[in-house]
Amino acid sequence: MNDQSQSEGLASRPHPPGIDPRGPRFGAGITALLLVTVLLLAPGTAARIVMALVVLLFVIGVSAGAPGSVQGRIFRMFIRPRLAPPAELEDPRPPRFAQLVGLVITVIGLALDLAGVPYALAIAAGFALVAAFLNAAFGFCLGCEMYLMMKRLAPTRHEAV
Amino acid sequence: MLLRLVWVFVLLAVSAAAWWLWQRRDGKLQGVTRAAPRHGERHLGSATLGVPLGARATFVQFSSDFCQPCRRAAVVLRGLAAELPGVVHVELDAEEHPELTRRFGILRTPTVLLVDVSGEVVGRISGAPTTEQALDALDAVADSTRAAPC
């Protein structure tokens, strides 16, 4: 390889198949709507129920990945057939990590709320809403940005310290 | 309920504004002045990189293997390296080089360090640059080289 550009390692690592990047954004939009509902209803049982639903959706998203989530399935069944094919595919791992970030925030909010901490539900829903909104509206993936930071703090393999 | 809705709207509007400010920096060259070292180390030479530095500039791109903007940045910079003499593009996996990632304060990918022929890091680009932004960065290297005291 004598050209002036070198890339090492990246193309040779096994990649999971790419996903339509609009899927996670649609999912984030649904999540955002649910979180707005939580904020409008909070505090109280109704808000808790909706928040629990959000938590459940995140659990599914974390275990099955973004395409396997409820929103992902809805996207594939009803929305995607109406759209042109995506310009590019994205790696499914960062959106999946983003689901984990969402899960952590909402679980903590719900737990603190059940423990009696005032405003915990609304604050957690607010944070999660901002992340979901930025993802849906602008394609900004907070979890993806955090991914590298986490890797720096807790390297898994290739620990060449 | 209406007041709540207003607050939600305010929250989203503020978030959108904050995001817009943050992403304006994307693709732009930062920190080109020699007088202001910002992220620790200033030197990244061919010994570390394993390839000769470009006579005009070297784009040292830190990527993650699941990062779509990194692919876009690599396409742009590889294209410039192929077209322009003296321009070299090197792509490193941030996970494979935790030492370098730490030394240069790489917090996100893609981050592209702009290195002049002497191995001095004259600036960095956070986020994927467009071709035009990359060309602006190359011009900035030339300017900073001219301005440097001998």
Interface residues (C-beta under 8 A of the other chain):
Chain A: D3 Q4 S5 Q6 S7 E8 G9 L10 R13 H15 P21 V36 L39 L40 E88 E90 D91 R93 P94 G126 L129 V130 F133 L134 A137 F138 F140 C144 E145 Y147 L148 M149 K151 R152 P155 H158 E159 A160 V161
Chain B: M1 R4 L5 W7 V8 L11 L12 S15 A16 W19 Q23 V51 G54 S63 S64 D65 F66 C67 Q68 R71 A74 L77 R78 A81 A82 V87 V88 H89 V90 E91 L92 D93 A94 E95 E96 H97 P98 E99 T101 R102 I106 L107 R108 T109
